[in-house]
Amino acid sequence: MTMNELMAKLQESVDKLHGIFERTDLETEWKKIRQKMQEARYNPGDIRPIADCMFSLLLAAKNHGFSVEAVFKEFGKVADENLRRRWKKMEDGTYQSF
């Protein structure tokens, strides 16, 4: 599948589910993401819960008026910025950029 085909399929699926589901707002999708992250924690060899989380984010973005393409364009910008940043490990095990 090409990237264009993937983007079209994602947009079609997001549009369809957004129309079917009564709520795809941040609160609803946050609940789904927490549940899927728990699944990912206990099934580290299964990529599906992570993909489900990403899909929930696309549904939340749709609720705010953003297309799949807009989300991925911004995702690319974030990736570029992360490559230029310097990172420091904090005492709590997280990382901060500077």
C-alpha positions in Angstrom: 0.0 0.0 0.0 1.4 3.4 -0.9 1.5 6.3 1.5 -1.3 8.0 -0.5 -3.5 4.9 -0.3 -2.8 4.6 3.4 -3.8 8.2 4.0 -7.0 7.9 2.0 -7.9 4.7 3.8 -7.3 6.3 7.2 -9.3 9.3 6.3 -12.2 7.2 5.0 -12.2 5.1 8.2 -12.0 8.1 10.5 -14.9 9.8 8.6 -17.0 6.7 8.8 -16.4 6.1 12.5 -16.8 9.7 13.4 -20.2 9.6 11.7 -21.2 6.4 13.5 -20.0 7.1 17.0 -22.0 9.4 19.1 -18.9 10.9 20.7 -15.3 11.1 19.4 -14.2 14.0 21.6 -11.0 14.2 23.6 -12.6 12.8 26.8 -14.0 9.7 25.1 -10.8 9.0 23.1 -8.7 9.6 26.2 -10.6 6.7 28.0 -10.0 4.5 25.0 -6.3 5.4 24.8 -5.8 4.6 28.5 -7.4 1.2 28.1 -5.4 0.4 25.0 -2.2 1.5 26.7 -2.9 -0.9 29.5 -3.4 -3.7 26.9 0.0 -2.7 25.3 1.7 -2.8 28.7 0.5 -6.4 29.3 1.0 -7.6 25.7 4.3 -6.0 24.7 4.5 -8.2 21.5 1.2 -6.9 20.1 1.3 -3.7 18.0 -2.5 -3.5 17.7 -3.2 -1.6 20.9 -0.6 1.1 19.9 -2.3 1.4 16.4 -5.7 1.6 18.1 -4.3 4.5 20.3 -3.1 6.3 17.2 -6.5 5.8 15.6 -8.2 7.3 18.6 -6.0 10.4 18.3 -7.1 10.7 14.6 -10.7 10.5 15.7 -10.1 13.2 18.4 -8.4 15.4 15.7 -11.4 14.9 13.4 -13.7 16.1 16.2 -11.6 19.3 16.3 -11.8 19.7 12.5 -8.4 18.4 11.5 -8.0 15.9 8.6 -5.7 12.9 8.7 -3.4 14.7 6.3 -3.2 17.8 8.6 -2.3 15.6 11.5 0.5 13.8 9.6 1.9 17.1 8.2 2.1 18.4 11.8 3.6 15.0 12.9 6.3 15.6 10.3 7.1 19.0 11.7 7.3 17.6 15.2 9.7 14.9 14.0 11.9 17.6 12.3 11.9 19.6 15.5 12.8 16.6 17.6 15.8 15.8 15.4 17.2 19.3 16.0 16.7 19.3 19.8 19.1 18.3 22.4 17.8 15.9 25.0 18.7 15.5 28.7 17.6 12.7 31.0 15.8 13.9 34.1 16.0 12.4 37.6 12.5 10.9 37.2 13.6 9.0 34.0 11.9 11.2 31.6 13.6 13.4 29.0 13.5 17.2 28.5 14.6 19.0 25.4 16.5 22.2 25.4 
